[in-house]
């Protein structure tokens, strides 16, 4: 069904518009109104964006803006804004600039003191993280891993002592090789693979890295599509000062619960000092 967007006058600005990552129902009302109201749409792939606009019942002037022409096109687009026009920047899917073109354009807009307006919406890394079951209070997004084996290994080696949850994008052609490196370096580390988010064959696979590798390597269907790889942060194992059984339970609970909650449960169960248990975890 085509959407009937209400075309309204927009103030002069560069609008950073998030678009669906798969399910077209995820586009926001504000995004539709913005796309309807701007003078021009700058798109990573105009053919791809034309299909989205057609679905929305919109016909717009468009300019391509991708990694290879961004520096050349930025001045032209920002001159339009400076002259009182409005431009929407979209990528093929999700939020522009998040592993997609747009950094040069936005940076130059800021340098020229032109107004930049975010129109938030779908973002693959946030969608995957929110449903991963791994801690999201502190995380690091690293984009795509290096293609070359040594550089990829070096990037993943850092995770041995990285306490934050780490999020990566990966392609269908490299997912198995990447999981092999993760399983080799971090065999017991909890990971989640989110595949084809919001699409018909959306899949989440979670567990120790070596188990997830086995599931993906043995099923050709799980090797197709676009992937988000989420790796649990490193946790220091609690020493046996509090006893072997309490330490084992505390370590297990801390993988699923906040430190204070885990410490409270173990303290109640074994009659131990909650502050001591909590301190053991955060150290």
C-alpha positions as CSV (number, residue, x, y, z in Angstrom):
1,X,0.0,0.0,0.0
2,X,1.3,3.4,-0.9
3,X,1.5,6.0,1.9
4,X,-0.1,9.4,1.4
5,X,2.5,11.7,2.8
6,X,1.4,15.2,3.9
7,X,3.7,17.5,2.0
8,X,4.7,20.5,4.2
9,X,7.2,23.3,3.9
10,X,10.5,22.4,5.5
11,X,13.1,24.8,6.8
12,X,16.4,25.0,5.1
13,X,18.6,22.2,6.4
14,X,20.4,18.9,5.7
15,X,18.1,16.1,7.0
16,X,19.7,12.8,7.9
17,X,16.9,10.3,7.3
18,X,16.9,6.7,8.6
19,X,15.2,4.3,6.3
20,X,14.1,0.6,6.8
21,X,16.7,-2.1,7.0
22,X,14.3,-4.7,5.6
23,X,10.7,-4.4,6.6
24,X,9.3,-1.3,4.9
25,X,6.8,-0.9,7.8
26,X,9.6,0.3,10.0
27,X,9.8,3.7,8.3
28,X,8.6,6.5,10.6
29,X,5.9,9.0,9.8
30,X,8.4,11.8,10.3
31,X,10.7,10.2,7.7
32,X,7.9,10.0,5.2
33,X,7.0,13.7,5.8
34,X,10.6,14.7,5.5
35,X,11.2,12.9,2.2
36,X,8.0,14.3,0.9
37,X,8.9,17.9,1.8
38,X,12.6,18.2,0.9
39,X,13.7,19.7,-2.4
40,X,16.2,16.9,-3.1
41,X,17.1,13.5,-1.9
42,X,20.8,12.5,-1.8
43,X,21.0,8.7,-2.0
44,X,23.7,6.1,-1.7
45,X,22.1,4.2,-4.6
46,X,19.4,6.2,-6.4
47,X,17.9,3.1,-8.0
48,X,17.4,1.5,-4.6
49,X,15.9,4.7,-3.1
50,X,13.6,5.2,-6.0
51,X,11.9,1.9,-5.2
52,X,11.4,3.1,-1.6
53,X,10.0,6.5,-2.7
54,X,7.7,4.7,-5.2
55,X,6.4,2.5,-2.4
56,X,5.6,5.7,-0.5
57,X,4.0,7.3,-3.5
58,X,6.7,10.0,-3.9
59,X,8.6,11.3,-6.9
60,X,11.6,13.4,-6.0
61,X,14.7,14.9,-7.5
62,X,17.7,12.8,-6.5
63,X,21.4,12.9,-6.6
64,X,23.8,10.0,-5.9
65,X,26.1,10.3,-2.9
66,X,28.4,7.4,-2.2
67,X,32.0,6.7,-1.0
68,X,33.5,7.5,-4.4
69,X,31.9,10.8,-5.1
70,X,31.0,12.3,-1.7
71,X,33.8,14.9,-1.7
72,X,32.8,16.1,-5.2
73,X,29.1,16.2,-4.5
74,X,29.2,17.7,-0.9
75,X,29.7,21.3,-2.0
76,X,26.9,21.2,-4.5
77,X,24.4,19.8,-2.1
78,X,25.4,22.2,0.7
79,X,25.2,25.1,-1.7
80,X,21.6,24.2,-2.2
81,X,21.0,24.3,1.6
82,X,22.9,27.5,2.0
83,X,20.6,29.1,-0.7
84,X,17.6,28.2,1.3
85,X,16.9,24.7,0.1
86,X,16.4,21.4,1.9
87,X,18.2,18.1,1.3
88,X,17.6,14.7,2.7
89,X,20.5,12.2,3.0
90,X,19.6,8.5,2.9
91,X,21.6,5.3,2.7
92,X,20.5,2.1,1.1
93,X,19.2,0.9,4.5
94,X,19.2,2.1,8.1
95,X,20.8,5.3,9.5
96,X,23.2,7.2,7.2
97,X,26.8,7.4,8.3
98,X,26.7,4.2,10.4
99,X,29.1,2.2,8.2
100,X,27.6,4.2,5.3
101,X,28.5,7.4,3.4
102,X,27.7,10.8,4.7
103,X,30.5,11.8,7.1
104,X,32.2,14.2,4.7
105,X,28.8,15.9,3.9
106,X,27.8,16.3,7.5
107,X,31.3,17.5,8.6
108,X,31.3,20.1,5.9
109,X,27.8,21.2,6.8
110,X,28.9,21.8,10.4
111,X,31.9,23.7,9.2
112,X,29.7,25.9,7.1
113,X,27.3,26.3,10.1
114,X,24.4,25.0,8.2
115,X,21.6,23.3,10.0
116,X,21.8,19.5,10.2
117,X,18.6,17.7,11.4
118,X,18.6,14.0,12.4
119,X,15.4,12.0,11.5
120,X,16.0,8.8,13.5
121,X,14.7,5.4,12.8
122,X,16.0,1.9,12.0
123,X,19.6,1.0,12.7
124,X,20.9,-2.6,12.4
125,X,23.4,-2.5,15.2
126,X,20.9,-1.2,17.7
127,X,18.2,-3.6,16.7
128,X,20.6,-6.6,16.9
129,X,22.0,-5.4,20.3
130,X,18.6,-4.9,21.9
131,X,17.6,-8.5,21.1
132,X,20.9,-10.2,21.6
133,X,20.7,-11.1,25.3
134,X,24.1,-9.6,25.9
135,X,24.9,-6.6,28.0
136,X,24.1,-3.3,26.2
137,X,24.9,-0.7,29.0
138,X,28.4,-0.3,27.6
139,X,29.2,-1.3,24.0
140,X,31.6,-0.5,21.2
141,X,30.6,-0.5,17.5
142,X,33.5,-1.3,15.2
143,X,31.8,-1.5,11.8
144,X,33.1,-4.1,9.4
145,X,36.1,-6.2,10.4
146,X,39.2,-6.1,8.2
147,X,39.2,-8.4,5.2
148,X,42.8,-9.6,5.4
149,X,43.3,-12.4,7.8
150,X,46.1,-10.9,9.9
151,X,44.4,-7.6,10.3
152,X,41.1,-9.3,11.3
153,X,42.9,-11.5,13.8
154,X,44.7,-8.5,15.3
155,X,41.3,-6.7,15.7
156,X,39.7,-9.6,17.4
157,X,42.7,-10.4,19.6
158,X,41.9,-7.1,21.5
159,X,38.7,-8.6,22.7
160,X,40.5,-11.0,25.1
161,X,40.7,-8.1,27.5
162,X,37.9,-5.8,26.3
163,X,35.2,-5.4,28.9
164,X,32.6,-3.8,26.7
165,X,30.2,-5.7,24.4
166,X,31.6,-5.3,20.8
167,X,29.4,-5.1,17.7
168,X,30.5,-5.7,14.1
169,X,28.9,-6.0,10.7
170,X,29.9,-8.9,8.5
171,X,29.2,-10.1,5.0
172,X,27.8,-13.4,3.8
173,X,31.2,-14.2,2.1
174,X,33.2,-13.8,5.3
175,X,31.0,-14.8,8.1
176,X,32.3,-18.4,8.5
177,X,36.0,-17.3,8.4
178,X,35.3,-14.6,10.9
179,X,33.5,-17.0,13.3
180,X,36.5,-19.4,13.0
181,X,38.8,-16.7,14.2
182,X,36.5,-15.7,17.1
183,X,36.1,-19.4,18.1
184,X,39.8,-19.9,18.1
185,X,40.7,-16.8,20.1
186,X,37.6,-16.8,22.4
187,X,36.3,-20.3,22.4
188,X,34.0,-19.9,25.5
189,X,33.0,-16.3,24.9
190,X,29.2,-15.7,24.5
191,X,28.3,-14.3,21.1
192,X,25.1,-13.5,19.1
193,X,24.8,-13.6,15.4
194,X,21.8,-11.6,14.0
195,X,21.0,-12.4,10.4
196,X,18.7,-10.7,7.9
197,X,17.2,-8.3,10.5
198,X,13.5,-7.4,10.1
199,X,13.3,-9.6,6.9
200,X,11.5,-12.9,6.3
201,X,14.3,-15.1,7.3
202,X,15.5,-13.1,10.4
203,X,17.6,-15.4,12.6
204,X,19.3,-15.0,16.0
205,X,21.9,-17.6,17.0
206,X,23.4,-17.3,20.5
207,X,25.9,-19.2,22.7
208,X,29.6,-19.9,23.1
209,X,31.5,-18.9,20.0
210,X,32.5,-22.4,19.1
211,X,28.9,-23.6,19.3
212,X,27.6,-20.8,17.1
213,X,30.4,-21.5,14.6
214,X,29.2,-25.1,14.4
215,X,25.6,-24.1,13.8
216,X,26.6,-21.7,11.0
217,X,29.2,-23.9,9.3
218,X,26.8,-26.8,9.2
219,X,23.9,-24.9,7.6
220,X,24.3,-23.2,4.3
221,X,21.1,-21.2,4.9
222,X,22.7,-19.6,8.0
223,X,25.6,-18.3,5.8
224,X,23.3,-16.2,3.6
225,X,22.4,-12.5,4.1
226,X,23.6,-9.6,6.1
227,X,25.0,-10.2,9.6
228,X,25.6,-8.4,12.9
229,X,28.1,-10.1,15.1
230,X,27.9,-9.3,18.8
231,X,30.7,-10.5,21.2
232,X,30.3,-10.5,25.0
233,X,32.8,-8.4,26.9
234,X,35.6,-9.9,28.9
235,X,34.8,-10.6,32.5
236,X,37.5,-11.2,35.1
237,X,36.8,-14.5,37.0
238,X,36.2,-14.1,40.7
239,X,38.9,-15.6,42.9
240,X,38.1,-18.4,45.3
241,X,38.5,-16.1,48.4
242,X,34.7,-16.4,48.8
243,X,34.6,-20.1,48.2
244,X,34.6,-22.3,45.1
245,X,30.8,-22.8,44.9
246,X,29.8,-19.2,45.5
247,X,32.4,-18.0,43.1
248,X,31.1,-20.4,40.4
249,X,27.5,-19.2,40.9
250,X,28.5,-15.6,41.0
251,X,30.4,-15.9,37.7
252,X,27.5,-17.6,36.1
253,X,24.9,-15.1,37.3
254,X,27.1,-12.1,36.3
255,X,26.8,-13.2,32.7
256,X,23.0,-12.8,32.8
257,X,22.5,-10.1,35.5
258,X,23.8,-6.8,36.6
259,X,26.7,-7.1,39.2
260,X,24.6,-5.8,42.1
261,X,21.8,-8.2,41.4
262,X,24.1,-11.2,41.0
263,X,26.0,-10.3,44.2
264,X,22.7,-10.0,46.1
265,X,21.4,-13.4,45.0
266,X,24.7,-15.2,46.0
267,X,24.9,-13.3,49.3
268,X,21.4,-14.4,50.2
269,X,22.0,-18.0,49.2
270,X,25.3,-18.5,51.0
271,X,25.0,-15.9,53.8
272,X,28.0,-13.9,52.5
273,X,28.8,-10.2,52.4
274,X,27.1,-8.6,49.5
275,X,29.6,-5.8,49.2
276,X,32.5,-8.2,49.1
277,X,30.8,-10.2,46.3
278,X,30.0,-7.0,44.3
279,X,33.6,-5.8,44.7
280,X,34.9,-9.1,43.5
281,X,32.9,-8.7,40.3
282,X,33.7,-5.1,39.5
283,X,37.4,-5.6,40.1
